[in-house]
């Protein structure tokens, strides 16, 4: 008795190659349409500072901005915006060029140099002079809505040299966006930081008067 040999269906090689090529083209076209990430930086804004120190001295005013803390929610490369009271959006394609903990002290330093002409302002972790006024900043809120406003709240403290009496305060500010998108949002954050710098400048001058 002869056994029937099962027939094996074979796919033509040409058809297999065509199918693989089609899959490869589909994959590549998907990669080509992926959006490119955009990177953003905070920047100092042009401020109208006093023309001169009302109590000038021979030595320039030295200010050292210490480490800045920010909420964990926004302490990431992606820009975070608020959708509603319970939801946020984390955009993989809109990113900070460097960490906020580096950008914020850099911008505040530039703002303070405008507000206090002649001041020498450094940021952590650079060398701090013993005669410098030390500024600590805790950012409590760094909140934004893409089509609305940004809100920034920060607690700060200015510690004079030689164990002087610190001057502390809290700045809460809101800035409206000039239009939709991330460019107006980042510019609004920069203006909000300028308000924080203005309050710190007033406190630094006050602390300087007390220690003289």
DOMIPA-717031 format. One record per residue: residue number from 1; x, y, z of N, C-alpha, C in turn. Coordinates in nm, 3 decimals. Atoms other than C-alpha are relative to their C-alpha. Last residue first. Example, Ala and Ser with C-alpha at 12.3 -4.5 7.8 and 13.67 -1.06 7.14 Angstrom:
2; -0.082; -0.119; -0.006; 1.367; -0.106; 0.714; -0.077; 0.109; 0.073
1; 0.089; -0.119; 0.000; 1.230; -0.450; 0.780; 0.090; 0.120; 0.000
//
This chain:
212; -0.101; -0.107; 0.005; 2.628; 9.868; 5.645; 0.011; 0.070; 0.134
211; -0.132; 0.046; -0.041; 2.454; 9.535; 5.702; 0.105; 0.108; -0.002
210; 0.001; 0.044; -0.139; 2.100; 9.676; 5.700; 0.140; -0.034; 0.048
209; 0.015; -0.117; -0.086; 2.154; 9.875; 5.380; 0.007; -0.039; 0.148
208; -0.127; -0.073; 0.004; 2.287; 9.567; 5.204; -0.004; 0.123; 0.089
207; -0.096; 0.071; -0.086; 1.989; 9.358; 5.314; 0.133; 0.074; 0.005
206; 0.042; -0.019; -0.139; 1.754; 9.618; 5.164; 0.097; -0.066; 0.096
205; -0.033; -0.139; -0.037; 1.949; 9.624; 4.838; -0.038; 0.027; 0.144
204; -0.147; -0.008; -0.011; 1.935; 9.245; 4.824; 0.043; 0.140; 0.038
203; -0.041; 0.060; -0.127; 1.561; 9.243; 4.900; 0.150; 0.009; 0.020
202; 0.045; -0.089; -0.109; 1.488; 9.489; 4.618; 0.046; -0.055; 0.134
201; -0.084; -0.121; 0.006; 1.699; 9.283; 4.375; -0.037; 0.097; 0.112
200; -0.128; 0.034; -0.062; 1.526; 8.962; 4.486; 0.093; 0.121; 0.000
199; 0.021; 0.010; -0.145; 1.186; 9.115; 4.410; 0.130; -0.032; 0.072
198; 0.026; -0.135; -0.050; 1.301; 9.224; 4.063; -0.020; -0.001; 0.151
197; -0.128; -0.072; -0.012; 1.456; 8.882; 3.995; -0.020; 0.140; 0.057
196; -0.070; 0.057; -0.115; 1.124; 8.710; 4.069; 0.132; 0.074; 0.023
195; 0.071; -0.049; -0.119; 0.947; 8.947; 3.830; 0.065; -0.054; 0.127
194; -0.043; -0.138; -0.020; 1.212; 8.873; 3.563; -0.069; 0.062; 0.122
193; -0.126; 0.004; -0.075; 1.141; 8.503; 3.612; 0.053; 0.140; 0.024
192; 0.033; 0.032; -0.139; 0.781; 8.566; 3.505; 0.126; -0.005; 0.087
191; 0.050; -0.123; -0.064; 0.903; 8.742; 3.191; -0.036; -0.025; 0.146
190; -0.115; -0.090; -0.016; 1.116; 8.436; 3.102; -0.045; 0.131; 0.065
189; -0.078; 0.047; -0.115; 0.817; 8.205; 3.163; 0.119; 0.094; 0.027
188; 0.077; -0.036; -0.119; 0.611; 8.419; 2.924; 0.070; -0.046; 0.127
187; -0.021; -0.143; -0.022; 0.885; 8.388; 2.661; -0.076; 0.048; 0.124
186; -0.134; -0.015; -0.057; 0.877; 8.009; 2.699; 0.031; 0.147; 0.028
185; -0.001; 0.057; -0.135; 0.500; 8.001; 2.648; 0.137; 0.021; 0.067
184; 0.059; -0.095; -0.095; 0.511; 8.240; 2.351; 0.002; -0.050; 0.144
183; -0.082; -0.122; -0.003; 0.759; 8.005; 2.178; -0.060; 0.105; 0.093
182; -0.101; 0.004; -0.105; 0.568; 7.692; 2.283; 0.090; 0.124; 0.004
181; -0.128; 0.063; 0.029; 0.251; 7.740; 2.086; 0.101; 0.016; 0.112
180; -0.010; 0.144; -0.024; -0.050; 7.969; 2.086; 0.141; -0.052; -0.028
179; 0.058; 0.080; 0.107; -0.025; 8.347; 2.117; 0.014; -0.147; 0.033
178; 0.032; -0.089; 0.111; 0.099; 8.633; 2.336; -0.064; -0.074; -0.117
177; -0.070; 0.036; 0.122; 0.081; 8.412; 2.643; -0.045; 0.092; -0.113
176; 0.084; 0.048; 0.109; -0.035; 8.582; 2.960; 0.086; -0.032; -0.122
175; -0.026; -0.069; 0.126; 0.205; 8.604; 3.253; -0.087; -0.062; -0.109
174; 0.061; 0.062; 0.117; 0.126; 8.517; 3.613; 0.031; 0.086; -0.123
173; 0.027; -0.083; 0.117; 0.333; 8.597; 3.921; -0.062; -0.083; -0.112
172; 0.099; 0.073; 0.078; 0.382; 8.473; 4.275; -0.039; 0.090; -0.117
171; 0.049; -0.067; 0.120; 0.696; 8.587; 4.454; -0.096; -0.093; -0.072
170; 0.065; 0.091; 0.095; 0.770; 8.481; 4.810; -0.055; 0.081; -0.116
169; 0.126; -0.040; 0.059; 1.007; 8.652; 5.051; -0.054; -0.108; -0.093
168; 0.070; 0.104; 0.075; 1.315; 8.629; 5.265; -0.131; 0.053; -0.056
167; 0.126; -0.060; 0.043; 1.575; 8.873; 5.395; -0.069; -0.101; -0.091
166; 0.055; 0.027; 0.133; 1.856; 8.709; 5.587; -0.131; 0.075; -0.024
165; 0.138; 0.041; -0.013; 2.021; 8.881; 5.888; -0.061; -0.024; -0.139
164; 0.100; -0.106; -0.016; 2.395; 8.890; 5.840; -0.141; -0.056; 0.007
163; 0.112; 0.045; -0.084; 2.620; 8.590; 5.896; -0.099; 0.113; 0.029
162; -0.037; -0.013; -0.142; 2.934; 8.758; 5.756; -0.121; -0.024; 0.091
161; -0.125; 0.061; -0.047; 2.783; 8.793; 5.410; 0.019; 0.024; 0.150
160; -0.116; -0.087; 0.011; 2.415; 8.873; 5.354; 0.127; -0.071; 0.047
159; -0.083; 0.007; -0.121; 2.167; 8.588; 5.304; 0.122; 0.089; -0.018
158; -0.128; -0.068; 0.023; 1.892; 8.658; 5.049; 0.077; 0.002; 0.132
157; -0.064; -0.059; -0.119; 1.601; 8.413; 5.061; 0.135; 0.058; -0.040
156; -0.142; -0.033; 0.012; 1.357; 8.296; 4.798; 0.050; 0.063; 0.129
155; -0.049; -0.051; -0.129; 1.019; 8.123; 4.780; 0.149; 0.024; -0.013
154; -0.131; 0.036; -0.053; 0.893; 8.087; 4.425; 0.022; 0.064; 0.136
153; -0.005; -0.036; -0.142; 0.560; 8.084; 4.245; 0.132; -0.049; 0.056
152; -0.125; 0.035; -0.069; 0.536; 8.088; 3.866; -0.010; 0.050; 0.144
151; -0.001; -0.043; -0.139; 0.216; 8.082; 3.662; 0.127; -0.049; 0.067
150; -0.094; 0.075; -0.083; 0.202; 8.064; 3.286; -0.006; 0.059; 0.140
149; -0.099; -0.073; -0.077; -0.103; 8.176; 3.094; 0.103; -0.096; 0.059
148; 0.044; -0.090; -0.105; -0.357; 8.065; 2.836; 0.111; 0.079; 0.064
147; 0.084; -0.105; 0.057; -0.341; 7.862; 2.516; -0.045; 0.100; 0.106
146; -0.048; -0.040; 0.132; -0.047; 7.634; 2.602; -0.080; 0.116; -0.058
145; 0.103; 0.046; 0.091; -0.137; 7.627; 2.971; 0.036; 0.055; -0.138
144; 0.032; -0.066; 0.126; 0.159; 7.655; 3.203; -0.117; -0.066; -0.069
143; 0.119; 0.056; 0.062; 0.271; 7.581; 3.558; -0.036; 0.078; -0.125
142; -0.053; -0.036; 0.132; 0.603; 7.626; 3.730; -0.101; -0.058; -0.098
141; 0.090; 0.022; 0.114; 0.490; 7.622; 4.092; 0.066; 0.051; -0.127
140; 0.110; 0.086; -0.044; 0.700; 7.583; 4.407; -0.096; -0.034; -0.113
139; 0.114; -0.021; 0.090; 1.032; 7.717; 4.282; -0.109; -0.099; 0.039
138; 0.080; 0.121; 0.008; 1.268; 7.716; 4.582; -0.122; 0.029; -0.086
137; 0.131; -0.010; 0.066; 1.535; 7.983; 4.550; -0.064; -0.138; -0.005
136; 0.056; 0.134; 0.018; 1.848; 8.050; 4.757; -0.143; 0.013; -0.051
135; 0.144; 0.006; 0.030; 2.042; 8.375; 4.716; -0.040; -0.147; -0.018
134; 0.040; 0.131; 0.050; 2.381; 8.429; 4.878; -0.152; -0.007; -0.014
133; 0.135; 0.021; -0.052; 2.510; 8.784; 4.911; -0.052; -0.128; -0.065
132; 0.116; 0.003; 0.088; 2.879; 8.761; 4.832; -0.129; -0.015; 0.080
131; 0.073; -0.126; -0.015; 3.160; 8.872; 5.063; -0.127; 0.004; -0.085
130; 0.050; -0.010; -0.137; 3.297; 8.519; 5.111; -0.082; 0.126; 0.023
129; -0.082; -0.087; -0.084; 3.324; 8.483; 4.734; -0.063; 0.012; 0.139
128; 0.075; -0.107; -0.065; 3.148; 8.186; 4.579; 0.092; 0.079; 0.091
127; -0.059; -0.045; -0.126; 3.331; 7.965; 4.331; -0.076; 0.120; 0.056
126; -0.122; -0.076; 0.014; 3.101; 7.829; 4.063; 0.046; 0.050; 0.137
125; -0.094; 0.025; -0.109; 2.850; 7.560; 4.153; 0.131; 0.077; -0.013
124; -0.051; 0.127; -0.048; 2.620; 7.755; 4.165; 0.027; -0.092; -0.119
123; 0.097; 0.105; -0.026; 2.566; 8.086; 3.989; 0.071; -0.126; 0.047
122; -0.044; 0.134; 0.040; 2.759; 8.411; 3.985; -0.109; -0.101; 0.034
121; 0.092; 0.106; -0.037; 2.648; 8.774; 3.991; 0.054; -0.133; -0.054
120; -0.064; 0.120; 0.053; 2.886; 9.068; 3.998; -0.081; -0.119; 0.049
119; -0.004; 0.120; -0.084; 2.684; 9.384; 4.048; 0.070; -0.113; -0.074
118; -0.129; 0.015; -0.067; 2.782; 9.696; 3.854; 0.011; -0.124; 0.087
117; -0.118; -0.027; 0.084; 2.425; 9.784; 3.764; 0.129; -0.009; 0.081
116; -0.099; -0.057; -0.092; 2.169; 9.620; 3.996; 0.127; 0.024; -0.080
115; 0.070; -0.074; -0.105; 1.856; 9.554; 3.788; 0.095; 0.067; 0.098
114; 0.067; -0.117; 0.057; 2.046; 9.456; 3.474; -0.059; 0.088; 0.110
113; -0.106; -0.088; 0.048; 2.289; 9.229; 3.658; -0.058; 0.124; -0.069
112; -0.051; -0.076; -0.114; 1.991; 9.086; 3.844; 0.112; 0.095; -0.042
111; 0.098; -0.102; -0.038; 1.825; 8.983; 3.517; 0.052; 0.088; 0.113
110; -0.003; -0.103; 0.103; 2.141; 8.805; 3.396; -0.100; 0.112; 0.032
109; -0.127; -0.072; -0.011; 2.171; 8.616; 3.724; 0.007; 0.113; -0.101
108; 0.010; -0.091; -0.114; 1.802; 8.526; 3.718; 0.128; 0.081; 0.018
107; 0.085; -0.113; 0.040; 1.844; 8.383; 3.368; -0.014; 0.101; 0.114
106; -0.071; -0.077; 0.103; 2.139; 8.164; 3.469; -0.080; 0.124; -0.041
105; -0.101; -0.088; -0.062; 1.968; 8.059; 3.793; 0.076; 0.083; -0.103
104; 0.061; -0.101; -0.087; 1.660; 7.942; 3.595; 0.105; 0.086; 0.070
103; 0.049; -0.118; 0.072; 1.846; 7.768; 3.312; -0.049; 0.109; 0.093
102; -0.114; -0.075; 0.052; 2.053; 7.527; 3.521; -0.046; 0.129; -0.066
101; -0.083; -0.034; -0.116; 1.776; 7.387; 3.744; 0.130; 0.070; -0.042
100; 0.052; -0.123; -0.060; 1.552; 7.405; 3.437; 0.084; 0.043; 0.119
99; 0.094; 0.012; -0.113; 1.772; 7.141; 3.275; -0.045; 0.136; 0.053
98; -0.075; 0.048; -0.116; 1.922; 7.212; 2.930; -0.092; 0.005; 0.121
97; -0.135; 0.025; 0.052; 1.773; 7.256; 2.582; 0.095; -0.044; 0.111
96; -0.093; -0.102; -0.048; 1.424; 7.216; 2.726; 0.141; -0.035; -0.048
95; -0.091; 0.031; -0.110; 1.207; 6.991; 2.510; 0.083; 0.123; 0.041
94; -0.029; -0.137; -0.046; 0.908; 7.003; 2.280; 0.081; -0.012; 0.128
93; -0.064; -0.071; 0.110; 0.888; 6.675; 2.082; 0.019; 0.149; 0.029
92; -0.129; 0.061; 0.032; 0.816; 6.438; 2.371; 0.077; 0.080; -0.105
91; -0.025; 0.004; 0.144; 0.539; 6.667; 2.498; 0.141; -0.053; -0.029
90; -0.145; 0.002; 0.007; 0.423; 6.590; 2.851; 0.038; -0.023; -0.146
89; -0.052; 0.053; 0.126; 0.058; 6.691; 2.888; 0.152; 0.011; 0.002
88; -0.107; -0.077; 0.063; -0.099; 6.737; 3.230; 0.039; -0.068; -0.130
87; -0.077; 0.060; 0.109; -0.424; 6.621; 3.385; 0.106; 0.096; -0.051
86; -0.051; 0.132; -0.033; -0.612; 6.675; 3.713; 0.087; -0.064; -0.108
85; -0.042; 0.008; -0.139; -0.696; 7.046; 3.718; 0.067; -0.132; 0.034
84; 0.105; -0.045; -0.091; -0.701; 7.069; 3.340; 0.052; -0.022; 0.142
83; 0.121; 0.019; 0.079; -0.464; 7.025; 3.045; -0.122; 0.046; 0.080
82; 0.117; 0.049; -0.071; -0.153; 7.163; 3.215; -0.119; -0.005; -0.094
81; 0.107; -0.099; -0.004; 0.170; 7.187; 3.022; -0.122; -0.062; 0.066
80; 0.125; 0.047; -0.058; 0.498; 7.002; 3.069; -0.102; 0.114; -0.001
79; 0.080; -0.111; -0.053; 0.799; 7.066; 2.847; -0.136; -0.054; 0.044
78; 0.119; -0.037; 0.074; 1.010; 6.751; 2.811; -0.071; 0.119; 0.066
77; -0.037; -0.063; 0.128; 1.364; 6.738; 2.954; -0.123; 0.049; -0.076
76; -0.022; 0.099; 0.105; 1.250; 6.676; 3.310; 0.031; 0.073; -0.129
75; -0.145; 0.021; 0.000; 1.213; 6.862; 3.639; 0.034; -0.113; -0.097
74; -0.057; -0.073; 0.114; 0.858; 6.974; 3.556; 0.151; -0.018; -0.009
73; 0.084; 0.015; 0.119; 0.673; 6.720; 3.774; 0.063; 0.066; -0.122
72; -0.039; 0.120; 0.073; 0.959; 6.704; 4.024; -0.079; -0.016; -0.130
71; 0.086; 0.117; -0.024; 0.889; 7.062; 4.130; 0.042; -0.118; -0.087
70; 0.124; -0.011; 0.076; 1.191; 7.294; 4.099; -0.085; -0.122; 0.029
69; 0.083; 0.120; 0.002; 1.491; 7.357; 4.327; -0.129; 0.028; -0.078
68; 0.143; -0.028; 0.012; 1.750; 7.624; 4.252; -0.075; -0.133; -0.004
67; 0.081; 0.097; 0.073; 2.109; 7.575; 4.371; -0.148; 0.038; 0.004
66; -0.026; 0.139; -0.034; 2.272; 7.895; 4.493; -0.085; -0.095; -0.081
65; 0.127; 0.072; 0.004; 2.271; 8.233; 4.328; 0.027; -0.148; 0.022
64; -0.017; 0.140; 0.041; 2.580; 8.422; 4.437; -0.134; -0.070; 0.009
63; 0.118; 0.083; -0.026; 2.566; 8.802; 4.450; 0.028; -0.141; -0.053
62; -0.016; 0.136; 0.051; 2.859; 9.042; 4.475; -0.118; -0.086; 0.045
61; 0.092; 0.092; -0.066; 2.805; 9.415; 4.509; 0.014; -0.137; -0.065
60; 0.123; 0.034; 0.072; 3.111; 9.598; 4.384; -0.085; -0.098; 0.081
59; 0.003; 0.141; 0.042; 3.359; 9.733; 4.641; -0.130; -0.029; -0.074
58; -0.118; 0.028; 0.081; 3.413; 10.110; 4.658; -0.005; -0.143; -0.055
57; -0.118; 0.026; -0.082; 3.061; 10.179; 4.775; 0.115; -0.035; -0.092
56; -0.118; 0.061; 0.062; 2.747; 10.324; 4.624; 0.112; -0.021; 0.100
55; -0.100; -0.004; -0.107; 2.430; 10.381; 4.828; 0.129; -0.063; -0.052
54; 0.025; -0.118; -0.084; 2.167; 10.474; 4.568; 0.097; 0.011; 0.116
53; 0.028; 0.044; -0.136; 2.328; 10.224; 4.325; -0.022; 0.123; 0.087
52; -0.118; 0.015; -0.085; 2.305; 10.373; 3.979; -0.044; -0.048; 0.137
51; -0.119; -0.048; 0.069; 2.076; 10.407; 3.681; 0.126; -0.020; 0.083
50; -0.045; -0.132; -0.045; 1.806; 10.194; 3.834; 0.130; 0.038; -0.067
49; -0.056; -0.003; -0.134; 1.690; 9.896; 3.622; 0.039; 0.141; 0.040
48; -0.036; -0.139; -0.030; 1.458; 9.903; 3.324; 0.047; 0.006; 0.144
47; 0.059; -0.059; -0.119; 1.459; 9.541; 3.214; 0.047; 0.144; 0.018
46; -0.054; -0.135; -0.020; 1.518; 9.373; 2.880; -0.074; 0.068; 0.113
45; 0.073; -0.102; 0.076; 1.427; 9.007; 2.919; 0.061; 0.136; 0.029
44; 0.030; -0.125; -0.070; 1.661; 8.729; 3.028; -0.076; 0.094; -0.092
43; -0.095; -0.108; 0.024; 1.628; 8.401; 2.838; -0.036; 0.123; 0.081
42; 0.043; -0.122; -0.066; 1.467; 8.060; 2.890; 0.107; 0.107; -0.022
41; -0.076; -0.053; -0.113; 1.573; 7.800; 2.637; -0.069; 0.123; 0.057
40; 0.029; -0.137; -0.042; 1.381; 7.578; 2.396; 0.088; 0.039; 0.119
39; -0.064; -0.024; -0.130; 1.452; 7.264; 2.194; -0.010; 0.149; 0.034
38; -0.044; -0.140; -0.010; 1.231; 7.134; 1.912; 0.052; 0.024; 0.140
37; 0.014; -0.068; -0.129; 1.203; 6.759; 1.844; 0.050; 0.144; -0.013
36; -0.128; -0.026; -0.065; 1.160; 6.639; 1.485; -0.024; 0.078; 0.129
35; -0.039; -0.140; -0.017; 0.824; 6.497; 1.384; 0.134; 0.012; 0.071
34; -0.009; -0.031; -0.143; 0.808; 6.134; 1.267; 0.046; 0.144; 0.017
33; 0.104; -0.095; -0.039; 0.707; 6.128; 0.896; 0.002; 0.033; 0.150
32; -0.021; -0.130; 0.065; 1.031; 5.976; 0.772; -0.102; 0.102; 0.045
31; -0.110; -0.072; -0.065; 1.016; 5.691; 1.024; 0.014; 0.140; -0.056
30; 0.044; -0.038; -0.134; 0.673; 5.584; 0.901; 0.106; 0.077; 0.074
29; 0.087; -0.116; 0.016; 0.795; 5.595; 0.541; -0.055; 0.046; 0.134
28; -0.081; -0.119; 0.025; 1.084; 5.370; 0.638; -0.086; 0.124; -0.016
27; -0.071; -0.036; -0.123; 0.855; 5.110; 0.795; 0.078; 0.129; -0.019
26; 0.099; -0.050; -0.096; 0.621; 5.106; 0.495; 0.066; 0.046; 0.128
25; 0.039; -0.135; 0.043; 0.915; 5.077; 0.255; -0.102; 0.061; 0.095
24; -0.110; -0.091; -0.028; 1.054; 4.783; 0.453; -0.034; 0.142; -0.039
23; -0.004; -0.024; -0.144; 0.719; 4.605; 0.455; 0.109; 0.099; 0.036
22; 0.115; -0.085; -0.033; 0.687; 4.649; 0.077; -0.002; 0.032; 0.149
21; -0.031; -0.136; 0.044; 1.038; 4.514; 0.023; -0.113; 0.096; 0.036
20; -0.098; -0.058; -0.092; 0.961; 4.209; 0.236; 0.033; 0.143; -0.037
19; 0.067; -0.028; -0.128; 0.645; 4.139; 0.037; 0.095; 0.063; 0.100
18; 0.087; -0.116; 0.020; 0.827; 4.176; -0.296; -0.069; 0.039; 0.132
17; -0.085; -0.120; 0.004; 1.104; 3.943; -0.181; -0.084; 0.126; -0.015
16; -0.052; -0.024; -0.135; 0.848; 3.681; -0.084; 0.084; 0.127; 0.005
15; 0.107; -0.056; -0.080; 0.666; 3.712; -0.418; 0.045; 0.031; 0.142
14; 0.020; -0.138; 0.043; 0.990; 3.666; -0.613; -0.110; 0.066; 0.084
13; -0.103; -0.087; -0.059; 1.077; 3.361; -0.408; -0.022; 0.145; -0.036
12; -0.108; -0.038; 0.091; 0.750; 3.192; -0.508; 0.095; 0.098; 0.066
11; 0.020; -0.138; 0.042; 0.557; 3.068; -0.208; 0.114; 0.037; -0.092
10; -0.119; -0.085; -0.003; 0.565; 2.692; -0.190; -0.034; 0.140; -0.050
9; 0.013; -0.115; 0.085; 0.273; 2.471; -0.105; 0.120; 0.092; 0.019
8; -0.042; -0.122; -0.071; 0.378; 2.139; 0.031; -0.012; 0.117; -0.096
7; -0.052; -0.104; 0.090; 0.185; 1.843; -0.105; 0.030; 0.125; 0.081
6; 0.068; -0.130; -0.007; 0.150; 1.558; 0.137; 0.067; 0.102; -0.090
5; -0.098; -0.102; -0.044; 0.289; 1.226; 0.007; -0.070; 0.136; 0.001
4; 0.008; -0.126; 0.075; 0.017; 0.966; -0.008; 0.099; 0.099; 0.058
3; 0.046; -0.115; -0.078; 0.128; 0.633; 0.130; 0.000; 0.127; -0.086
2; -0.083; -0.121; 0.011; 0.148; 0.334; -0.105; -0.062; 0.114; 0.082
1; 0.086; -0.118; 0.000; 0.000; 0.000; 0.000; 0.089; 0.123; 0.000
//
